Amino acid sequence: MKLLITGAGGFVGRNLTAQLENIREGRERHSVLGENPELELFLCTRSTTEEELKEYCKKADSVIHLAGINRSSREEDFMEGNAGFTARLLKLLRQAQKDAPDQRAASVIYASSIHADREDAYGKSKRAAEEQIRAYGEETGAQTVIYRFTNLFGKWCRPDYNSVTATFCHRIARGLPVSVQNPDAVLTLTYIDDVVEEILQAIAGGPHRKDGFGFVPETYRCTVGQLAEILQGFSSLQQRLEIPQLDDPFTKKLYATYLTYLPEEHFRYPLTMHEDVRGSFTEMLRTPDRGQISVNISRPGVTKGNHWHHTKHEKFLVVSGHGLLQLRRIGNDEAGNPFPVTEFEVSGKKLEVVEMIPGYAHNLINLSETEDLVTLIWASECFDPEKPDTYGETV
């Protein structure tokens, strides 16, 4: 399959090209395109010459037409950059079909805009391009799909251009104020990965269609004020060692987008190590409903723990060193004897999770005389000094 992508250097183009390359190279098995399909990509950017574009049109089976003008101080630029370029592209495709009449005319997938129904210069130019593409399909019998995309967001989108999400992410990630002129204005937002997936479906011949247009099934609605509030909430998560509620698809996609706008110096952030002669304990991640993850370091020969919990439970994973985990149920059996101690020898050379059960005293012993014991710990709740649910008890 030979694909021509116009506007390959733009936001959608870069994301689409990256995923097509993943599929072509076998890094991604696509449900429709399959595993290791034969894909040849022709990437048309602003530097592509007319002669190069002509050669691409001769070879292409499908054209994903993403190129266009979104902003300009001159109204005539919209008609030239949108309708004008589309006309030149379709002329080359028609000529290619005439030169090889036994070859099926290339299909065209067009990225239009929700603003195509407006009467301004931009809307008229996008609508004119749509009409040209429909006419091409009727004339040649080629499949055509027109998408009026709505408020796209995701990685690699240019801020301060035509995406409020990109602009908000860029500014908030740098501690800059955002301007919300109409907080009650409703946005319909579409995530770039969902856009790319829909385009891949269209390439394979199975686009979603409604009322004469293609559409992306997954979209999200919120107000401008809500969008700003959500993104501003992300800005303090690193300091609180938290992540948002990722079971909500919109929040998950929005948070992934926000992270891509962090300045590189903010990719790394320090943690507080609580240290004493026994070693250290460091919280890494706190969640609102899934507990916390911490790193525990025990010095050679040191025993840590010797406590139990009513409700809190933990999972211990030794990732380096050699140790012993001991657990004993609190209280005595029917004969009045202490319950027996259960022991698990653990090592970073054999990764195993050991459950710390509620109602069981437990400890962790570093058996090495020379090496630290490093343990990754998940706890079912974040530590609360006002209600620690931790009670001293020697195993």
N, C-alpha and C positions, 0 to 999 in steps of 0.2 A: 504494500500500500504506500502510495506516494502522496505526501501531504504538503501543501503550500500554506504557510502561516504568514499573513500580513500583520504588521504591527507586532512582530515577534519580540521587539525590544521593550514593549510596554508591560504594564502590570499583568494583564491576563496572559499575554503572549509568553512572558518569561515563566509563569507558573505552568502553563500548558506544555511548553517546550520541555521543561524539566521533567514533567511526569511522562511525557511521551518517550523521552530518553531513558527514563527508568524502565518503562515497559519494553522498549527495544533492546536494552541491554540485559534484560532478565532480572532486574532488581525488584520488579513489581509484576505480579501475575494479575492481569486485569480480567474481570469476570466475563467481559464481552470480547475484547480484543485477544484474550488468551495469553499464553506464555510464549515469549520470544517471537512475536510476530515480525514479519519482515516489513520494517518501516523505514522509509526514506523521507527525511525532512528538508524542506526548502524554506529557509527563514528570510523573510522580506522585512528589512528595516529601513530607516531613513537613508542609509548609505547604499541601498540596493539600486543599481542602475536600471534603466528601462529595458536594456538588452538582457540583463540577468533575469528580470521579472518575466520577460517574454519566454525565455528558456524554461523557467519554472512552470509557466502556464502550459507549455507543451507537454510537460511530464506529469503534471499533478492529476491524481485521481479525485482528490477533494481539496477544497480551499477553505481554510478557516480565516475569515476576513475580519480582523480585529483592528486594522489601521483606521485612523480618523483624527479629526481635529476637535478637541473639547473646549479649548480656550483660545481666544484671539481678540485683539483690539480692533480687527478689521472684519466686518461682517462677510465680505466676499471670500475670506479664507475658509469659512465653514463650508460653503457650497463647493469650493475647489477641493478642499481636503477630504470631504465626505462623499458628496455626489460625484464630483469630478473624478476623483481617484477610482471610485467604484466603477464608473463608466469605462475608464481606461482598462481596468482589470478585466471586466466582463468582455470587452472587445477582444482582448488577447485570448481569453478562454474560448470565445466563439471562433476566432481564427484558428486556434489549435484544433478545435473539433472539425473545422472544415478541411484542414490540412491532413487530418487522419480520420476520415469519415467512419471507419470501422471501429474507432475508439469511442466509448461512451463519453458524453460530455461530463466534465468535472462537476461534482456536487459543490454547493456553496453553503457554508454556515456563516451567518452574519451576526456580529455583535452590534446591535442598535442600542437604543436607550429609551427609558421611560419618558424622556423629554421629546421624543419624536412626534408626539401629538401637539406640541406647542407651535405657536405661530411666529416665534422668533427665528432668527437666522439659523441658529443651531438646529432647532426642531425641524425646520423645513428641509435642511440639508440631509438630515438623517432619514426623514420620510422619503425624500427623493431617491436616496440610495436603496431604501427598502423596495420602492416601486420598480427600480431598475432590476433588482435581483429577482423579484417575482416574474417580471417580463422575461428574463433570461431563462428561468425555469420552465415557463410555459412554451417558450420558443424551442428549447433544446431537449426538453424532457428530463433535464437533470433535477435531482433532488435539491431543494433549497429549504433552509430553516433560518428563520429570523428570530433573534432573541432581543427583547427589550429589557436589558439587565437593570436591576435596581440597586443603587447604593452598595456597591461591592466593597468588601473589606478583606484584609488578609495580609500576609507577608509581602514585602517588596512594593507596596502601594505608596505612591509619592505623596507626602504631606503638603499642605498648603497649595493644593492643586484643585482636585474635584472630588475628594473623599473626606467627609467630615470625620469619619472614624480614624483615618490615617492622621489627619491634622490633630485631633484630640490626643491620640496615642503619643504622637511625637512630642507634643508640648507637655503633657502630663508626665511623661517619662523623664523629662528634664526639669521638672518643678516649675514650669511656666504656666501662667493663667490661661484659661480657655474662654472664649467669648461665646456665650449662649444667648443669642438675641431672641429666640422664640422657643423656650423650653418645652412648650406643649405641642410643638410640631411633631407629627408622627412620621417615622422613618420605616421603610421596609428594607431590611438589610439582607444581603446575600453573601455567603462566605466563599472565598475564592476556590477552595477545594471542591465545594459542591458545584460551582460553575464549571470547573475543569472536568469533573465527572460527567456532568450533563453533556459537555462538548464531546467527550469520548463516546458517550452513548449515541450522539448524533453522527459521529464519524462512522460508527458501526451500523448506522441505519435505523436506530431505535430512539429518536428523540421524544421527549415529552412535548405534546402539542395541545393547545387550547385556543380557540377563537382565532385561528390562522397564524399563531405565533408559537415558537418553542418556549418552554419555561423551565425554570429550575424548581423542583418540588420543595426543596427546603429553603424557606425564607423566615425571617424573624422581624417582628414589629416591636418598636419601642419609641418613646419620645426622645427628642434631642436632650432634654434634661436628664432623663433616665440613663441615656448612653454616657453622658458626662459623669454622672454620679457613679456608675459602675466602674468606669475607667479610673476615676479618682480613688476609688476604694482599692484598686489594684496597687496603687503607688506605695502604700505602706505595708504591703504583705511581706516583703523581704525583712523589714525590721521586726515584724511580729512572728517571723518564721512560719508564716501561714500560706495556704493556697486557697483559692475560692472553691465553691461547691461545683465540682466538675461533673456531677451527674446531670446537670442542665446543659444540653448541647450548645445553646447560644453562649452561655458563660464560658464554657470550655473553649470554643472557637475564638471568642473575644479575648480571652486571657492569652491564648497562644499568639494572637495578633499583637497584643500589647507588648509581649516580651520581645518581639522582633524590633521594636522601636527603642529599646533600652540603649543608652550609650554603652560602648564596650567596657568602659571602666566600671559600669554597674553590673556586668556579668558575674562578678565575684563579690561576695560580702562576708564579713567576719561572723564567727559564732563565739558565744561566751563559754569558755572552758572552766568548769568548776573543779579546781585542782586541790589535792592535799597529798600527804605522803603515800597514800594508797594508790594514787593514780588520778584519773579525771573522769568527769561525766559531762557530756555536751549534748544539748538538744539541737537537733537538726531541722525538724519539721513538725509543726503543730497543725492539726486539722480541726474543723468545727465539729465533726461527727465521727471521725475515724481514728482518734487518738493521736499519738505522737511517735516520732522516730528519733532515737538518740544513739550516741556512740559512747560506750563505756571502755575505759582503758584501765587495766589492773596491773600494778607493778609485780615483778617476780615474787612469788611466795605469798602474795596478799590474798585475803579472803574478804569479799564484799557481800552485802546483802544481809542475811540473817534477819529477815522480816517477812510479814505476810500481809495479804490484802483481803478485804471483805468481797469486793466486787471487781476491782481492777484486775485485769489479767495481762500477761505479757508473753512475748515470743522472743527467745534469746537465740542469736546466731553468732557463734564464734567464727570470725573471719581470719584471725591470725593468732598463733600461739597454741598452747596446750593447757586445758583446764578441766575442772571437775564441777559439775552442777549437782547439788544435793537438794532434795525436797522431802518434807515430812508433813503429813497431815496434822493440823493442830489438835491438841487434846489427847485423850486416851481411848483405847479400845474397851470392849465390854468387860475384860478382865482387869481393867484399871492400868494397863501398861501403855506407855507411849507408842504411838503408831511407828512402824519401821521407817527408816530412811531409804529413799530411792536415789540411786546415784547414776549419773550419765557422764562418762568421760567424753570430752569434746575437743575438737582440733580444727584449726584452719585448713588442714590438709584434707578434711572430710566434712563438707558443709552439711550441717543438720540443724533443724529448728527444734528447740526444746520448749515446751509449753510451761509457763509458770501459772499454776492453777489457783484460783481463789480458795482461801482456806488452808493453803499449804505454805509453811515456812520454807524459804529457799535461800540458798547462798551460791556464790560463784568463787571458786578457788583457782588461782593461777598456780599450776603445778611446775612451771618452769622456774629455774633458779637464775636465768639470764635474760629471758625474753618477756616483753609485755604481752598481756592477753587482751586482744581487741574484740569487743562484742558489739554487734548491732542489736539494738533492742527496740521492739515495737510495743507500746503500751496502749491499752484500750481507751485511755482517757488522758488528756493533757494534765500535767502536774499542777495541782492547785494547793499552794501552801496553807490556805485556810481550811482545806479539806483533803488532806493527802491520801487518806485511806491506806496508810502504811504503819505497821505495828511491829516493833522490835521483838524478835523471837529467835533464839539460837537453834539452828537445825539439830 
